[in-house]
Amino acid sequence: MKVYRTDEIRNVVLLGHGGSGKTSLLEAMSYVSGATSRMGKVTDGNTISDFDKEEQKRGFSISTSLVPIEWEKAKINVLDTPGYFDFVGEVEEAVSAADAAVIVVSGKAGVEVGTEKAWELCDKYNLPRMVYVTEMDVDDASFRDVVEKLTEKYGKVIAPHFQPIRENEKLIGYVNIIKNAARRYTDIGQREEMEIPEYSKAYLEQYREKLLEAVAETSDEFMERYFAGEEFSVEEIRSAMRSEVMDGSIVPIGMGSNVQAQGVANLLSDIVRFFPSPEYRQCVGINRKTNEIYEANYDFARAKSAYIFKTMVDPFIGKYSFFKVCSGVLKSDDVLYNPETDAEEKLSKIYTMIGGKPVEVEEMFAGDIGAVAKLTNTNTGDTLSTKATPVTYGKTEYSKPYTYMKYTVTKKGDEDKVSQALQKMMAEDVTLKTVNDSENRQTLLYGIGDQHLEISASKLLNRYKCEITLEVPKVAFRETINKTSDVDTKYKKQSGGHGQYGHVKMKFGPSGDLDTPVVFEETVVGGAVPKNYFPAVEKGLQDSVVKGPLAGYPVVGVKATLYDGSYHPVDSSEMAFKTATVQAFKKGFLEAGPVLLEPIAFVKVKVPDDYTGDIMGDLNKRRGRVLGMTPTPDGYQIIEADVPMTGLFGYCTVLRSMTGGRGNYEYEFARYEQAPHEVQEEEIKKREAEE
């Protein structure tokens, strides 16, 4: 592939609901542009961008993939993203590297939750966007419905500039609203002139009026001409549209059929014509040497720097770090510096990736997207720059994983193998995390949703030949007491020679501090227990609180007072006093009103207004206490509640189901509270069953 200058590059991310046709659109783009000689199908598992075996097996995208397309003397780096919400981390990576977005909407399914989420992401990253309506060759697809729904939701910015022409329920051509002329599809990427059908004219007038009104608003001169009834030339309309698309005041709506590769040539031309090259986008970092702001702004004349926005780790083709050149021109054999790890990295070869296939290129100008293999000291979110000008760019913010399950290694002896494989997967997937919960002797796998965890386990098996089983995790209960007790315990053992003798009298009660397991105090008088045995008594207490006598959970909030006892000048030992203390603790704890404490999370649930009642009802079922509600300007409510951690297991799936995917939540540990009697009984029974 030839080298492209910054002004010839377009970095575009495909966003949209799962199943809206992003991958098949990219396939059609590759075919129409001549990058491939045949079109693959998602159902056949032979598309360029869904090259991973897991994607081919399931029939949907799991990872973001990059496919560069050459069109009209420009290079379009297309980033194809997953539509399913569990893989939002991949979408966030792609959006951070893109300069514009095409939101893909199915003409059959219409505007869906994924469409709204795509729009929100574009707003967050300030991305110019256009909407492309697919499946216009399908009987019950409706371009008009999509336009109306989008206009209803987003207002005057929606500006259709193509209109489908259908005959006998088939897409045969389109009206170019800018030119006010119709075209009939002939061959792949080819079309010929035709008359505008009468049945298209009513909506054409509406769409054209909308477009011209938006164009008129770009300047006072245009506004005067518009009110005077003057016509704008095609070039004037396009020039006005370019500036309005770039500042987000117009969102053009195109359409076509991915399967027939119709409308795709128009989309490619619109991407080149209306979307900004990287030089129009801002890119700012910090010079680590001077601590001053470094304005890279994709200027190829400045010192070299690149941001690593994604990592791909494959057991067969190795590790590839995807980068966007922020300044300068990157070349093969460049040696760059990573300020994050204080290490130098040699870029032996640089590639552009065509799906899973690396294609070597000599150099890459600022704004271009590429990949480099085998970087040993560089991870996703790091910056590579020169040692003379060490730069760091702000790291992308990723969605935090809140769904978790316990995992166990199926085959004994595979623990290290699983651990190494998971490290590789976490380098690739920023929203996958493992946590070692030593307290409950379990290892937890965190992800965005249940499907994310299930696919991660499947990847482990298929890619790395390691099998794990996902199970319901144990919740970290605590044990404490809410009364007082007084015990007298003697440990005495005689077995020839020296015996064992330890005798303690102790009082137990609540300490009032649930952050500390046990507070030890001694009030012994007259040397009934010699001072040198006090540490042994304390050690006995420390050992006792690790696993409580009630249900085997850690003990908190206990005050233990040693006030009397006795000793034997020959048989007493530290071990004897430690054992006597352990026995005293068990007896004293069970006599002092033992209770189980459960962890309580502070939860924030963000849902559209319409679902508020249902969500509050569901939180009550989970023993949650709603603390308050805050409306947001975009028609959502943020519900704040205290919910027991046991009530949050599986909540992600339930919340999505109840809100059609529109709701999301976050939580953090708040405190421990006494669990209801029935919950305590259930946990104690579980403990007895395990023993």
N, C-alpha and C positions, 0 to 999 in steps of 0.2 A: 504493500500500500504506500502511495506517495506521501510526502510530508506536506502538511497543511499549515498555513500561517494562522495566527490567532483570529483574524477577521473572517477566515473561511470556515470556522468551526462553530457548530451548534451542539450544545449538550442538552439532550431532551430526555425527560423521564416519562414513562407511560404509567399512569395511575388509574385506578378504577376498582370497582367491585369485583370480587372473585367470579370468574366465568363471563366477564363482559367482553372478552376477546382481545386482551392486550398481546398475548403471545402469538395468536394467529395474525394479528395486525402486523406485528414485527416480521413475521414470516412473509406476509404479502409485500411489505416494504422491501425486504431483502430480494424478493423475486422480481418485483417491478424495476428495482434499481440495477438488476443484473448481478447482484452479489451472489445469488444462487441460481441454479438452472432449473430447479424444481421446488415446488412448495410442499413443505412438510405439514403434518396435521398433529394437533395435540393428542387426538384419539389414537393415532398410530405411534405416538412416542418418538417421532423423528424430527421435531422442530429444532432450530439452531439454539434457541435460548433455554429450552428445558432439556439440558443434556444430562442432568443428574439422574441416576437410576431410580431414585425415590420419586422424582417428579414424573418420570415416564410411567412408573407403576401406578401412581395415583391420578395422573391426568390433570395436574395443576401445578403452578409455579410455587417453589418453596424458597428459592434464593433469587437475588437480583442478578441479572446477567447483562453483559455489555455486548452490543453488536454495532460496529461502525458501518455507516451506509454512505456511499458517495453519490451525490446528486447535485446537478447544476453547479459544478465547480466548488462544491462545499462538502465538508465531511460532517455527517450527523452522527454523533455518538448517542445511540439509543440505549437507555437503561430500562430493561423490562423488569417490573417488580411484581411480587406476589400480591394477590387481591385479598387473601384470607387474613383476618386480623391477627392471628397467632404469629404471623411473620412480619409484624410491623417494624421490627428492628432492621430488616433488609430494606424496607421502603424508606426508612429514615436515613439509612446510609446513602441510598441512591439520590434522594432529594437533596442531601447536603452537597452532592457533586454536580447537580443539574443547574442549568441556567434558565430553564423553561419546562413546562409540563404539557403533555397532551392527556386530558382526562377522557378515558374511553368509557362510553355508555352504550349498553345494548339497546338497540331500537325496539327489541321485543320485551325485555324486562323493564326498560325505562330507568328513571332516576332512582338509585338505590342508596343504602346506607354508605356503601363504599365510595359512591360518587360524592356524598357530602363530606366524608372524611378526607377524600382527595383534595377537595376545595379548601378545607380547613388547613391542610398541610401546605398548600400553595400560599395561603394567606400568611401562615407562620413564617415561611421562608421567603416571602415576597417574590414569588415566581410568576412571571407572565404565563398565561395559559390559553389553550384553546380546547374545545370539546370536539371529539370525533364520535359520531354515532354509527355503530357497526350493525351488522345483520339486516341491512336494508333490502336484502334479497329474500328475506323471510316473509311469509304471508301476513302474519299479524304484527309486523313491526310498524311503528308509527313515529316518523320524524317529528310531526306536528306536536304529538303528546310530549315528547322529550323537550322540545323548545318551550312549550307552555309551562311545563313543570319547572324548568330551569329559570324561566322569566319570573314565575311566581315566587321562586325561592331567592333569586339573586338580583332581580330587577333589570334596569335598563342596560346593564353592561352586556347582556346576552344579545349577540348579533349574528344570526345565521347568514352565511354568505354563499352557501350552496343549498339547493332545494332538490330533492329527488324527483325523478320522473318515472312513474311506474305504469306498466301496461299489463293487463291480465295477471295482476299480483306479482309481477316481476320488475326488478330494477333495470331499466333500459338506458337511462341517461340522467342528466341533471341540468338545472338552471344555474348558471353563474350569476349570482345576484349583483356582483360588482359590475360585470359587463352587460347585465340584462340580456343575456343570450343563452340559448340552450345547446347542449352537446349530447350526442348519442355515443354510448360505449361501442367500440368496434373490436379492437384486439387489446391484449394486456398493455395497459398504460396509454392506449390510443383512443381517440374519439373523433367524431365528425360533427359538423354543424347540423342542427335540426330546428324546426319551428317550435316555439314555446306552446305547449298544448293549452287549450282554453281552460281546462280544469285546474291548471297550475297557477293561473293568473291572479286569482283572488288572494291567495296566500302570498304570492310573489310580491304584490303591491305592499302588503303589510310588512314583510321582511325587508323590502328595499327601503321603505319609509324609515324603518327602525335604524337601518344601517346609515342612511344619509343624515338622519338626525344626529347620530353619534359622531359622524364625520364633521358635521357643521359645528359641533361644540369644541373642535380643536382650535379654532381661531375666530376672532371678531369678523374678519373678512369673509370667511366661509359662512358664518352665521348670517351675514347680510345677504350674501348670494343665495343662500338656502331660502330665506324669507322672500327674496325677490323672484323665486321660482327658477333660478338658473340651474343648469346641469353641471355636475362635477365631472371632470375627465376621469378615466380609469386610473391613470397615474396619480392624480390628486387623491382619489379615494384610497388607493393602496398606500401612498405616502402617509396620509393621515392615520390610516389603520395601523401602520407599523409603529408610529409613536404612541398610539393609544393602547395597542396590545402590550407594548413594552412597559407602559406605566399602569397597566391593569384596568384602564377605564373602558376597554372593549374586550370581550371574550368571543372570538369567532366560533361559529358552529359549523363543522363540516360533516360529511357522511359518506358512506360507501359500504361495500361488501368485502370482507376479508377473504372469504372462500373464492369469490370470483375475481379478487384483486381489482375491484372497481372503486374509484374514488381515492385510491392510495397515491397515485401520481400527483393529484391535486394537493393532498395532505403534505407530501414531501416538499412540493414547491412552496406551500404556505409556511412550512417550518423554516425554510431558507429565507423566504421573503419577509416574514413578520417577526420571527423570534430573534432575540439579540445574540450577537457573538459574545464570548466571554469579556471582551474589552469594555463592554457596556456595564459589566457587573462589578461591584465593589468587592475587594478582598484585602482584609487588614489583619496583620499579626503583630507580634511583639519581637523586637530585636533583643535577644537575650544578653547581648554584650553591652548595649547602651540603655536597655530598659525603655526605649522609645517606641512609639507606634511605627510599624513598618507597613507602608502602603504598597502592597504588591500589585493589586488591581490588574492582574493578568498582563503585565507589561513584559514583553519578551526581551526588552533591553536591560532589565534589572538583574540582580544576582539570582542564581538558580534557587528555587524552592518548590517543594511539592507536599501536598497533604495526603496521607494514606487514609482513604475513606472506607476501605473494605479489604478483608483478607479471605482468600480461598485456599482451603487445605484439602487436597485430594490424595489418597494413598497411591494413586497411579501416576498423576501428572505433577504431584508435589505442591509446594506452597507458593502462591502468587499474591503479591500485595498490589492492590489497585490504587492508583494515585491520580490526582488531578494536579497538573503543573500550574502553580500559582504565580510564578514569575520566572523569567529567563527561558533558556532552551535546554532541555535535558537530552543528553547524548549517551550512547553506549560507552561503557568504561568510565563514566563519571564516578568520582568518589565523593559521596555526600555525607554530611554529619547529622546525627540525631541528637539534639540537645536533651531530649527526654531521658535517653539511656547513656548519654555521653560516649557514643560509639560511632565509628565511621563505617559506612556501608558502600561496597563497590557495586555499581549497577552494571554487571557484565554485559547484559543485553536488555533492551527494553522492547516491550511488545504492545501491540494492540490485541485485545482479546475478541475473537468472534465466537461468542458463546463460550464453549470450553476449549476452543482451539487458539493457542497463542501464535500470532504472526509477527515476526520480527520487523522492527522499523529502526531507521538510523537515528532519528532525533524527533523530539516532540516540542512544539512551541507552547508558550504559556496559554493556559485555557484548555489544552488537550487532555484527554483521559487515556491512561495506559496501564500497564502492569509490569512488574519486575519480579523475577523468581528468586527464591532462597535468601531473603533478607533474614539474618539471624537475630538481630537486636532491635527489630522494628515491629510495632503492632498497630492495629487499627486505631486511628486517632492521633498517631505520631506525625511529626513534621520532619522532612529531610531538607537540609539547606547546606550552604557552604560554611566552612569553619570560620571564614572571615566575616560572614554575615549570618550568624546563627539565628534562625527565626522560629517562632512557635505560633501556630494558628489555633484559634479556639476549637476545642473538641466538640463534636456533634453531641447533642443531648439525645439520649435514647430512652425509650419507654422502659420503665422499671418492671422486672418480672415479679408477680405476686402469687402466681399459682405454683404450688410445689407438691412433690410426692417423695416418699421414701423409696430408695432403690437398693436392691440387693444383687450382688453378683451371683449369677446362676451356677457357674462352674467354679469349684474351689481352685485357688491358685491363680485365678484370672484377675485378682484385685489390681495389681500393678498395671496390667495390660489395659484394663478398663479406665484406670486413672489417667494413663497417658493418652488414650484415645479421647477421653472427655476434654483433656487440656487442649488438644488439637481442635476439637469441635467448638470449644469456647473461644478460641482464637478467631474462629471463623464466624461464630454467632455471638454477637455482643449481648444478646438478651437471654443467653443460657448461662446458668450459674450452678455451682455445687457448693453445699455447705455441710461441714462435718459437725453434726450435733452430738458431741461426745456425751453430753448429759443423759440423753435417751438412747445412746449407743446406736445411732442411725445416721445414714448419709442421705442428704436431701438434694433433689434436683429441682431447680427453679426454672420456670419458663413463663411465656406470656399467656398460655392457655393449655388445656388438657391435650389438644391436638398437637401442639408444639412439643410437649413432653413425649407423647406417644411416637411421633415421627423421629425425635432425637434417639429414642431407644431403638427404633427400627434402623436408623442410620448406623448406629453402633454395631448392630448385628451384621448388616449387609456390607458396610465399608471396612470395618475393623475386626469382624468376626468375634465380637465380644457380646455376650448376652446378659442383659440385666432384666430384673423383674420390678415393675413399678407397683408400689403398695400404698395403702392409706398410712400416712405418717402418725407417729405418736405425738400427742400434744404435751408440752412441758408443764404439767401440773406441779404444784408445790404442796408441802405439808406443813402445818403449824398447829399451835394449841391456843385455846382461848380461855382456859381455866388454869388453876395451879394444882400442884401435887407435891407430896413430901414422901420420899422413899428411903428405905434403909436396905442396902444391898451388901452382902458379904460374899466374897469369892474365896473358897477354901478348898485346897486340894493337898492330899497327903499320899505320897507314893514312894516311901523309902528315901532316906537322905533328906535333902531340903524339900520342903513343901511349897505351896503357894498360898499367900494370904493377903487379901486386900479388902478393906471394909470402908464403905463411904455412906454418908447420910447426905442426901441432896434434895434441894427444892427446885421445882421447875415451874416456869410461868411465862406469859408473853413478854417479849422485850419491847414490842412496839416498833421495831425496825425490821421491815420485811426485806430489806436489801442485804441484811447480814444473817448468815445461818444461825449462829449461836453466840451469845455473849456469856463469858465465863467469869464468875466471881467467887472468891473464897473468903469465908468469915470464921475460919477454924481458930479456936483459942486453946491455949494450953498444950499445943503440939500433939493433939489427938491424931492428926495425920501430918507427918513431917513434911517440911517445905519441899524437900527434894522429890516428893511424889506428885506435887501439883502439876508439873508439865505432863506427867503420864495421864493424870485425870483429864487435862485439857486435850491431849491427843486422843483419848478415848471418845471425847465429845465430838472432835473434828471427824473422826472415822464414822461416828454414828449418824451424823447429819447428811452424809452422802446419799444413803438410801434410807428413807424414813420407814418406821415400823408399820404405817397404815397401808400404803399401797406401793412402796418402793420408790417414791419420788423424793427429790432433795428437800431437806427441812430448812425452813426460814423462821426468823422472828422468835427464837426461844432464848430465854435467860435461864442459865443453870447456876445454882449457888451451892457450893460445897461448904457445909457448916459444921460437920462433925464426922467421926469415923474412928477407926482404930488400926493399929499395925502390930506386926510381930517382928521382934528384933532380928530373927533369923530367916523366917519364911517370906516376909514381905519383899516385893520387888516391883519395879515399874510395870512389868507385864501384868502382875496380879492386880494392881490398882487400875490399870487401863481396862482390863477385862471386867472388873467390878463396875467401872463407870459405864461401859457399854451396856451391861445388864441393867444398871440403874436408869440409864437414859430410856431404854426400851419400855421398862415398867412405868417410869414417871411420865413419859410422853403419852402412853395409852390411857393413863389415869387423869390426864389434864385436859380432857375435852378435845381430842385431836380432830382436825378438819382438813379437807382438801381445798386448796386455792387454785383457781383456774386463771389463765392469762386472758386479759381483756385487751382488745385492739381498739384504737380510735380510727374509725373508718369514715372516709369521705366518698360518697357516691354521687356521680354527676349524671343526671338523666334529663331527657326532655320533660317539660311540664306535665304532659299528658300521662306520664307513667308514675308520677310522684306517689299517688295513693297505693298502687300495687307494690311499689318498692318498699314503702313504709310498712305495709302489711307483712311483706316477706321478711323484713328485718325483725319485726316483732316475733314472727315464728321462730327465728333463730336466736331468740332470747336477747335481742338487741334493744338498747334504749336510745330512742331518737333524741338528740340534744338540740337540734335546730336546723333551719333551712335557710338557704341564701339564694335568691334568684340571680341569674346572670343576664347580661344584656342580650345574649343570643337565644333566649327562650328556654334555657335549661335551669334546673334547680340543683344546688349542691346540698345534699342531705348529710348531716354529720351525726354519727351515732357511735355508742360504745357497744361492741359486739364481742361475745366470747370467741376465742380463736377456734374452738370446735365448730362454731357456726359458720366459719368462713371457708371450710373445705368444700371445694366444688362450686364456690360462689360465682366464679368467672363465667362458667357455662350457663348457670341459671340466670344471671344478670343479662347476658347477651340474648338469651332466649326470650326473656320477659320484655326486653326493649328493642327487639329486632336488630341487635348489634349496636344500638346508639349509646347505651350506657357504659360508663367505665368507673373504676373505683381504685382507691389506693388506701393503704392502711399502715399503721405503725403500732408497735407494742406500747400500751399505756400503763398498765399496772396489773397487780394480782388482786382477785376478790374471792371471797368464800363461794364455793360452788354449791348449787342447790343439792338437797339431800339425795334426790334420785340420781344425779350425776355422780356424786360421791359413791353411792352404793354400786353403781355400774363399774366404776374404776376399781373398786376394792375387789369386786367379783372377778374382773379381768386378771388382777394380780394373783388371786387364789388359783385361777385356772392355769396361769403360766407356771405356777409352782407345782 
